[in-house]
């Protein structure tokens, strides 16, 4: 879970054998129709980083009712991927950056009752000001799209992830799970 990952990074807490923190970004409908049932069936914890302004949109996005079902199942951690998915460092003012982070958390609280402390930066994009905003907004840990693995002492606002998408072969998938310096796409 994100909490176990946070405890590992910040306190060196033990992890299960062969730990993997599974994350999905955005809030596409297939996270509800495919991922959610599979993760429940196998008992895998996972995290959905949600673009809150996209909920209920007609282009293949989940609804708040579907997200409520998932949140109430306790099989998934629902966290923030901001309000509208901008490149945060490109926003002109601190207020715009704050709005993306704070308003997304407000939506998660209002719609799902979640006091969120996790964030996935859209496009993996952030700057020092965004990190400061995250800290002040109660975000304890954030993930990027930078390739890599996480270790005890990794900076909790710059955690790397191993991208696994449709274009990753089984061999590359295995390599990404087992090596720190895996072959890039």
NORDA-V216838 format. One record per residue. N is the residue number from 1. RES is the residue in one small letter. PHI is phi as a letter, one per 40 degrees, with the letter a starting at -180 (* if undefined). OMEGA is omega in radians with two decimals (none if undefined). Layout:
N_RES_PHI_OMEGA, N_RES_PHI_OMEGA
This chain:
1_x_*_3.08, 2_x_c_3.13, 3_x_c_3.10, 4_x_c_3.10, 5_x_c_3.12, 6_x_c_-3.14, 7_x_c_3.09, 8_x_c_-3.09, 9_x_c_-3.00, 10_x_c_-3.06, 11_x_b_-3.09, 12_x_g_-3.14, 13_x_d_-3.14, 14_x_c_3.07, 15_x_b_3.05, 16_x_c_3.07, 17_x_c_3.14, 18_x_f_-3.09, 19_x_c_3.05, 20_x_a_3.05, 21_x_b_-3.04, 22_x_c_-3.14, 23_x_b_3.02, 24_x_b_-3.09, 25_x_b_2.87, 26_x_g_-3.08, 27_x_h_3.07, 28_x_c_-3.08, 29_x_d_-3.12, 30_x_c_3.03, 31_x_c_3.09, 32_x_c_-3.02, 33_x_c_-3.08, 34_x_b_-3.03, 35_x_c_-3.09, 36_x_d_3.11, 37_x_c_3.14, 38_x_c_-3.13, 39_x_c_3.07, 40_x_c_-3.12, 41_x_d_-3.09, 42_x_c_3.10, 43_x_g_3.14, 44_x_c_2.99, 45_x_c_3.13, 46_x_a_-3.11, 47_x_b_3.03, 48_x_b_3.05, 49_x_c_-2.91, 50_x_b_2.95, 51_x_c_-2.95, 52_x_c_3.13, 53_x_c_-3.12, 54_x_c_-3.13, 55_x_c_3.10, 56_x_g_3.13, 57_x_c_-3.01, 58_x_c_-3.10, 59_x_b_2.97, 60_x_g_3.12, 61_x_b_3.11, 62_x_c_3.06, 63_x_b_3.08, 64_x_c_3.11, 65_x_c_3.09, 66_x_c_3.13, 67_x_c_3.09, 68_x_c_3.10, 69_x_d_-3.14, 70_x_c_-3.14, 71_x_c_-3.12, 72_x_c_3.14, 73_x_c_-3.06, 74_x_g_3.09, 75_x_c_-3.08, 76_x_a_2.98, 77_x_c_3.08, 78_x_b_-3.04, 79_x_b_-3.01, 80_x_c_2.95, 81_x_b_-3.13, 82_x_g_-3.12, 83_x_c_-3.01, 84_x_b_3.03, 85_x_g_3.08, 86_x_c_2.89, 87_x_c_-2.96, 88_x_c_-3.09, 89_x_c_3.11, 90_x_c_3.13, 91_x_c_-2.96, 92_x_c_-3.03, 93_x_b_3.06, 94_x_c_-3.13, 95_x_d_3.12, 96_x_c_3.11, 97_x_c_3.11, 98_x_d_-3.13, 99_x_d_-3.12, 100_x_d_-3.06, 101_x_c_-3.06, 102_x_c_-3.10, 103_x_c_3.06, 104_x_c_3.11, 105_x_c_3.09, 106_x_c_3.12, 107_x_c_3.11, 108_x_c_3.13, 109_x_c_-3.08, 110_x_c_-3.05, 111_x_c_-2.98, 112_x_b_-3.12, 113_x_g_-3.06, 114_x_c_2.96, 115_x_c_-2.96, 116_x_c_3.09, 117_x_b_-3.10, 118_x_b_-3.14, 119_x_a_2.91, 120_x_b_3.13, 121_x_c_3.04, 122_x_d_-3.09, 123_x_g_-3.08, 124_x_g_-2.94, 125_x_c_3.11, 126_x_a_3.03, 127_x_a_-3.10, 128_x_c_3.12, 129_x_c_3.11, 130_x_c_3.10, 131_x_c_3.11, 132_x_c_3.10, 133_x_c_3.12, 134_x_d_-3.12, 135_x_d_-3.11, 136_x_c_3.13, 137_x_c_3.11, 138_x_g_3.05, 139_x_c_-3.12, 140_x_c_-3.07, 141_x_a_3.14, 142_x_b_-3.13, 143_x_b_-3.14, 144_x_b_2.97, 145_x_b_3.10, 146_x_c_-3.11, 147_x_c_3.07, 148_x_i_-3.12, 149_x_b_-3.07, 150_x_b_3.14, 151_x_b_3.02, 152_x_d_3.13, 153_x_g_3.05, 154_x_d_3.13, 155_x_c_-3.01, 156_x_c_3.10, 157_x_b_-3.12, 158_x_a_-3.10, 159_x_c_-3.13, 160_x_c_3.09, 161_x_b_3.05, 162_x_b_-3.12, 163_x_c_3.04, 164_x_b_-3.14, 165_x_b_-3.11, 166_x_c_-3.09, 167_x_c_-3.13, 168_x_b_3.13, 169_x_c_3.10, 170_x_c_3.12, 171_x_c_3.12, 172_x_c_3.08, 173_x_d_3.13, 174_x_c_3.14, 175_x_c_-3.12, 176_x_c_3.12, 177_x_c_-2.98, 178_x_b_-3.09, 179_x_b_3.06, 180_x_c_-3.09, 181_x_b_-3.11, 182_x_c_-3.12, 183_x_c_3.09, 184_x_c_3.12, 185_x_c_none
